[in-house]
Amino acid sequence: MKKNPLSSKTLVSKLTSVDSLTPLLIGFLLFAVALIFGSCSKDDEPDFTADIAKVVGTYTVTDKDEDDEVETYTVNITKSGKWC
């Protein structure tokens, strides 16, 4: 019995057949679904609400440059929306 050598034509025909791509396609879809569902989980994110509440407010900052000139800035920190 003579075996056919693996040529580019037979390789392409084997890779493009529906039967050989079905397990690969199913695996890829399962991987994509796992990435989508696992990307934004509340269990992975720590709760920083107590820490954020400590820094929210208006602050006055005084800065002295190299010429000893004093400049005063006002910084306003507010809480914004969620990340995810």
Secondary structure, DSSP 8 states (H G I E B T S, - for coil): -------HHHHHHHHTSHHHHHHHHHHHHHHHHHHHHHSS-TTTS---HHHHHHH-EEEEEEEE-TT--EEEEEEEE-------
